[in-house]
Amino acid sequence: MKYQIKGEPMPVVICQLEQNERVTCESGAMSWMSPNMEMETSGGGLGKMFGRMLSGESAFQNHYSAKNGPGMIAFASSFPGAIKAYEITPSAPIICQKKAFLACSEGVELSTHFQKKLGSGLFGGEGFVMQKISGSGTAFIEIDGSTVEYNLESGQQLVVDTGYLAMMDATVKMEIQQVKGVKNALFGGEGLFNTVVTGPGRVLLQTMPITGFASLIASLIKPQSR
């Protein structure tokens, strides 16, 4: 499969498929395609359907195949930001925020990743449930805003504010650290907890989390008096 990512800050990934080659996406993710692309919707079993729902995705996935020759299909981002392509191997799965998964080539699997420590899930900003992308092939994920990537050495740490963690290698550990000092926690404007990630592995941060953007818009909308 060949692909091009175009059009930031509202990007789209355009995939060129050979005959009978297949891509998988979340329900409703397709933006445009050539007329010879054939769609098949499946849930993959109750367990996988439930897991996808917990991680913020649709219970069903759509599989598109090119029939009677090469085909083309495009998947657009749902929020201003970036689309990143990652080559997934059996030995190098990645962990993503909720709703990050956009599409993938055949051989890539999407599953649920539970934080090992309850505190990490409840207070880490990414929720108790995240997405695990494994298998073998190419995966496309959505990033809110621009991206900054760090490659942490073994034991190297990075403190991240709530919601800014978009993706990390499965080798990276994620824990929660309470903000020190009562005044800092209550009046510092940074919340009560920070996310601490520990290497080795890649960490991808995003500059405009959709949750923070939604909170900002909500704070600017004042109730209108009748």
Secondary structure as GFF3:
##gff-version 3
##sequence-region A 1 226
A	DSSP	beta_strand	2	6	.	.	.	ID=ss1
A	DSSP	beta_strand	12	17	.	.	.	ID=ss2
A	DSSP	beta_strand	22	26	.	.	.	ID=ss3
A	DSSP	beta_strand	30	33	.	.	.	ID=ss4
A	DSSP	beta_strand	37	42	.	.	.	ID=ss5
A	DSSP	alpha_helix	46	54	.	.	.	ID=ss6
A	DSSP	beta_strand	61	66	.	.	.	ID=ss7
A	DSSP	beta_strand	71	76	.	.	.	ID=ss8
A	DSSP	beta_strand	81	88	.	.	.	ID=ss9
A	DSSP	beta_strand	94	96	.	.	.	ID=ss10
A	DSSP	beta_strand	101	105	.	.	.	ID=ss11
A	DSSP	beta_strand	108	114	.	.	.	ID=ss12
A	DSSP	alpha_helix	118	123	.	.	.	ID=ss13
A	DSSP	beta_strand	129	135	.	.	.	ID=ss14
A	DSSP	beta_strand	137	144	.	.	.	ID=ss15
A	DSSP	beta_strand	147	152	.	.	.	ID=ss16
A	DSSP	beta_strand	157	160	.	.	.	ID=ss17
A	DSSP	beta_strand	165	169	.	.	.	ID=ss18
A	DSSP	beta_strand	173	178	.	.	.	ID=ss19
A	DSSP	alpha_helix	182	187	.	.	.	ID=ss20
A	DSSP	beta_strand	193	198	.	.	.	ID=ss21
A	DSSP	beta_strand	201	206	.	.	.	ID=ss22
A	DSSP	alpha_helix	210	220	.	.	.	ID=ss23
###
